[in-house]
Amino acid sequence: MKKMLTIAVLVLAMAGVSRAADPVLITVAHGATEDFTAHKSWLLFEEIVERDSNGALQVEIYPNQQMGGDREVIEATQLGNIQCGHTSLSPLASFAKEFYIWDTPFTFTDRKKIFELLDGAPGQKLMSYLEPINLKGMGFVENGFRNLTANKKVLSPDDLRGIKLRVMENKLQMLTWSSLGANPTPIAFGELFTALQQKTVDAQENPFELIYTNKFYEVQSHVMITNHIYSPMLIFINLEFFEGLAPGQRAIIMKAARESIVFNRKLALENEQKARDIIARHCTIVDLTPEQRNAFRDKMGPVYEEIRKQVNNDELVDLFLK
Ligand code: TK8
């Protein structure tokens, strides 16, 4: 009996010792490429977390849709199959309706004001709506101002008639582009290049950096600088996992998130200009006049009404859109 007890204690002790030494693994996934700015800021996040925790926290990053597209990354993080991810805000709106606020076209034009909103109380309030679905927002990184690409010049909504345009999987995105006269089709980001190449769709809209890193310039002839929406990306973590960590480890993760966001926004501006210069060698870049841009915005009335209805929280809408 004594011998059995000794063996059991030994096994437990070994398990105990090995468990204490086992690092906590933080798996990150996202749908962009490795040369996209948000991937590089996740690399900085990894470096800071592993350094400051002396290896007690380990980070592994899976870019390029390895864990699926935006919807899959959100669901996998919610379920704890992965611990962290990032997506644009539009896919999140299907999980938390308050995020429809950020599908409001032709409103935000100034990055300084945008970051004041996102980094201040409005952004914190918006992220709080993710906690009931087991996600904790860690902050907002840059995707950029979204521009329209097509295989023809588009100077007015009339030019969009009959155009099959890919939109993110979000009903307000559908309404925006149908209000402008296009024929919108929701397609996951990972399938977009093929859809453009095979002419399943004629057009799409994304910031310059994604047009470059995902080579949309190879299968589109024109880029119209519509700047119709500023697209942030939310970096998020599984809430239960985060709250289960020691306070010191939670502080390390939030510090790494903050530092990676600052790094991201600075690098994203540099990369946006580089992307635009490369795209200009392949596509005709059309800078719309304010009058031309207003002709698009003037059709957005139904969208603004629908956003207020879908968000169903006037206090929150006024926080962002007052
Ligand atoms: C990347 C997407 C992308 C978004 C889109 O995973 O789907 O067009 O702009 O950033 O989230």
Boltz pocket constraint, residues with backbone or C-beta under 6 A from the ligand:
constraints:
  - pocket:
      binder: B
      contacts: [[A, 30], [A, 31], [A, 32], [A, 69], [A, 70], [A, 86], [A, 87], [A, 88], [A, 143], [A, 168], [A, 187], [A, 188], [A, 189], [A, 205], [A, 206], [A, 207], [A, 210], [A, 231]]
      max_distance: 6.0
